[in-house]
Every structure is written in C-alpha cells, then in structure tokens.
C-alpha cells in the first residue's frame, strides 16, 4: 500500500506537469524524465481509472472532462503533501504560496495595503495576489482565498465575514453644475445614471422615504463591470454612480466627488467574506491570512 501511494503521488506530479507544460516532452524536460516515461505514467492512471484523461493530436494536447477533474484533485493533494512536509520542516510555521483573489477596487484600496504588514508578520508566506472582478474557482484550484461581496452561493466552501460596506451615490461637482443636483430620488430620471453590467437585468437603486423602502429604476448610457471604472467615469463628469462607500471615500474627502441624496440612503450594507476550502487540513497560511483580514478589516 505504501509503495502504491508513493507511485500515485509521482503520477499526479507528472500529470500536473503535463497540464502545465502542454506536452509530454515538455513535462519530461521539467521533471527529468523521458517522454516515454511520461506517457507510461498517464497510461497507468487511465488504465486504473478506466477513463480517457488526455487527448493528443499532432498540434495540441487537451484534457477530457475526467482529466480536468483528476488534475484539480491532483493539485490539491500535491499541495497538501507540500504543506505537511513544510510544516514539519519548520515546526508548523505558516509558509508557502498563498493565492488571493480580490475585486479590483476593493483589492486595490483595502486588501493591497494589508499585504505588507501581513508578510512582515509571516515572512515565509509568498502572497500571490490577483485583482479582478471575475470569480475565481476556488474548488478548482484557481485561488486559496477569495474576497467576495454580498450573498454567497451554496457550495462546499467555508466563508468567514471579514467586513461590510455601505453604498453611496456620487457625482462630480462639474456634472452637478452642468446638470443640476438631484433633490429627490425621482429627479434621477433626468440624469445619466451609470450602472454595473452584471447582477441585475433591470437596474434599480434602493431608497427610503418616511421610513418606507422602495426601488427606483434608473437609466444611463454607460455600464461597466467594476467599481473603479464607474468611479473614474463619475470623476470625469460622465454621470452619477452608486457604488461601495469604500470606493469613493478619498474622492469625497478631496472634493473630486460629491455625495447626493443622502437623506434617502436606505443604509443597506453588503457583507464582505473571505471564502476558502475549509476542513482540518486547511493550510496554516490560509487560516492566518483569513484571521489577519478579520483583524484588520474590523470583524472578529
């Protein structure tokens, strides 16, 4: 059994190298193996599983659906093996590569400033930070920790609340001087309201009047997939935007943007979670990073 386990780990490493390199020969060069040895390893895996994992042509190598599933599992297992060996070698001190995925605006303004203090506290952790408003596939191995806003989809992942944010409606002084300042939510029907291009089929902004909450449909001639872009458009006087308050606090303080319709702000809050693969084998680097975010972003 021990011998079989060792062989399987080696085969997983070979398979992961094939997926990374894109060919048997390139994977062999990376691992110091001949192409025939790489091919035999894949053949053994396929024979044991009874499925095709790799499709080879003269031009390309692609993984089947089963091959993709095997690759994801192999990467997780190999990462776990590395974690165990490194933890023992360093008596449990957190170390290794930590892949973090965060949204553009929040990542730039709130997560990036924390990375320096974090690596100063944990110098053996290498932080691999990716900022994008795309959704990283954590279960598929694209990230170790992802920072996500709002309600979370049901999944087998763990989530810890690390903060929350409100929403603000803002415009530039130049835009308001040109188009007038809205005094009631209904005044927005005469304004260019810029929106996100996801989540809602019909853009609506929530308001409250006399204790009653309601939603108002708004329209505009520009949509974007991230708050940074909408805020930049607002600064340039293109229109009015409703974005996370964290995204405009500096611009409002500097006078580049002006908050409007605050008496009608419903005070809705959006939760911010750190999402990761949980369980007893969660790497120490993941646990300490999530703890660090909760500590610095204000949620214990």
N, C-alpha and C positions, 0 to 999 in steps of 0.2 A: 504493500500500500504506500509506504514512504517513497519507494522508487517511482511509482506511478504518479504521485503528487509532484515530485521533482520534475518529471518529464512533462507533465501538463503545464506547469509554470513556464518551462522553457518554450513549449509550443505556443503558449499565449504571448510570450515576448516576441517570438518570431512572427506571429500573426499580426500583432500590433505594429511591428516594424514594416511589414508588407503594406499595411494600410497607410502608414505614414509616408513611406518611400514611393509607393505607387508601382512597384515591380518586385519580382522575386530577386533579380540580380542586385538591385539597389539595396534591398533589405539584407541580402547576404553580405554585401560590402560593409554595411553598417555593423553587422554582428560578427563579421569574420567567418562567415560560412559560405559554402559553395551554393550556387543556385539550385543544384540537385538536392542538397540537404534541406534547403528551404522548402522545395517542392514536396519532398517526402514528409516533412512535418505537417504541411497542410493536408496532404493525403491521409495521414494518420488521424487527424482531427475529423475530417469529413467521413472517414470510414467508421470512426467511433460513434459519431452523431447520426450518421445515415442521411445526411443532407449535403447539398452543394453550398459551399461558403464563398467561393471565388469564381468569377467568370473571366477567363483570359482570352484576349484576341491579339492579333499582331500589333494593334495600335494602343490598346488600353487594358487596364485591369480594373474590374469593378466588383464590389461586394454584393452578394444577394441580400435579401431581407434577413435571412438567417445569419449571414456573415456580419451584417451590421449589428445584430443582437449579440452575437458572440464577441464582437470587438468591444462593445460597450461593457459587457461583463468582464472581459479580459482586462480592460484598462482599470476597472475598479479593483479587481483582485490584485493586479500588479502594484497599484498604488497602495493598497493595504499592506502588501508584503514589504514595500519600501518603508512605510510608516512604522511597522513593527521593528524592522532592523534598525532604523534610525533612532527610534525611541529607546531601544535597549542600548545602542551605542552611546547615546547621550543622556542616559538615565532619565528618559521621559521628557526632556526639554522640547517644547514645540519647535519643529523645523520643517523644511521642505517648501515646495512651491504651493502658494495659495492663490487660486484663480478666482478673482472677484469680478462680478458683472454688476454695473450700476447704470442708471439712466444718465443721459448726457448732462442735463442741467444740475440735477441733484448730486451726481457724481463729481462734477467739476467744483461745485460750491461747498458741498458738505462732506463728501467722502474723501476726496483727494487731500484736503488739508489734514485729515487724520492719519494718513499713511505714514508720514514722517515720524510722529510720536509713536505709532504702533511698531514700526520696525526698530525704533530706538529701544523699545521695551523688549522686543523679541527679535534680536539680530540674526537668528538662524532661520527666520522665515523669509522667503522670497515672495513678495507680493506681485502678482501678475494681474494688473487692473485693466479692464476693458470697459469703456464708456460707450453705450449705445442704447437707443430706445427699443431695440429688438429684444425679444425674450430669449434668454439663454436656456438651453435644455440641460438642466442640472442632472437629472436622472441619466441622460445620455452622455454625461461626462464633459460638457462644454464649460462648466464652471463649478467651483466648490461652494461658493456663496453668491447669491444674487439678492440685490436690494430691490424690493417691489412695492408698488403703491396700491392702495385700495383693497377691495375684497379679493381673496385668493381663491383660485380654482381648487376643487377637491383633488388631492393627489396623495401619494405616499411620502411626500417630503415633510420635513419639520419646518416650522416657521416661528420666529420669535419677533415680537414687536419691539422695534428699536427707536421709534419716534412717531411723530404725526405732523401734519401741516394743514394750515387753513388755505383759503383761496382769496385772491384779491382781483378786482377789476381795475385796470390801469390804462392810461393813455399818456402821450407826451404833451407837454404844455403847448407845443406848436400845433398839434392836432386839435386840441381843445379850443385854442384861439381861432382856428380856421373853421371848425365845425360846430363849436358850442359845447358846453359842458352838460351832459345829461343830468337832470334833477330827479327824475323818477325812472324806474326800470323801463317803462313804456317808451321813454324818449329814445331808447336804443334802436327802435325801429327806423330812426332816421340816421343811424350811424353804421359805419363799416366795422362789424364785429368779427374778428379773426378767430378761427377755431382750430382745434385738433382734427386730424383726418382719420381718427380711429375712435373706437368705443361706441359712439352713438350714431345711428342712422340719421336722426334729426337733432341738430344742435340745439340744446336748451341750456339756459343758465338759471340756477335757482335763486329765489329772493324770498324775503319775508316782509309782510306789511301788516301792522296792527296784530302781530302775533300769529298771523296765518302765513304758512309757507306755500309758495307756488312756483311753477317753472314757466319761463318765458322763452319762446322760440326767437332766435337771433340769426341774422344772415350777414355774410361778408364775402369779399371776393378773393380771399387767400386762406388756405388751410395748410397746416404743417404737421409733421409727425413728432415734434419735440418742443418743449417749452422755451429753450434757448432761442430758437428761430422766431417764435411768436413774440418774445420779449424784444428781440432786435428789431422786428418789424414795427412794434409799438414805439420804440425809441426813435425810429426814423419817421414817425408820423403817419404810418400807413393806416392805422385803425386802433380800435380798442380790443384788449385781450383780457381773458380771465384765466389766471394761472396760479400755481402754487405760490403762496406768500414768500417762501424762502427764495424764490427765483427773482423777486423784484425788490427785496428789502434794501439792497445797496443803491439801486437806481432811484427809489423813492426818497431815500435819505439824501441823495445827491441832487435831487430836483430834476433828474432826467425823465422821471415818470411821476404821474400824479394819480393817487387813488380816487376813484369816483364811486358814487352810490353806496358808500359805507353804511349809511343808516338802514339800508335794505339788505345788507350782507347777512345771510342766514346763519353764519358761523359754523358751517359744515366743516368737519375735519376728516382728513384722509389718513388712514393708518399707513405706516411705513414698516415693512417686515424684512428681516433677513431670512432667506429661505435656503435650506441646505438638506443634504441627506443625513438623517439622524440615526440614532441607534448606539449601541455600546461601542461600536468600532469607529465612531466619528473621529477623524484625526484631531489631535490636540490643537493643531494650528487653526482648524475651523472653529473649535469651541472657544479658544481665546480671542479670536477675531470677533465673533458674534458678541461675546461678553464685552469686548472693548467698544464696539458700536453702541451697545445698550448703555454703557457707562458714559460715553462722550456725547451721545445724542439725547440723553436725558431720560431714558426708560430703563429701569432696573429689571 
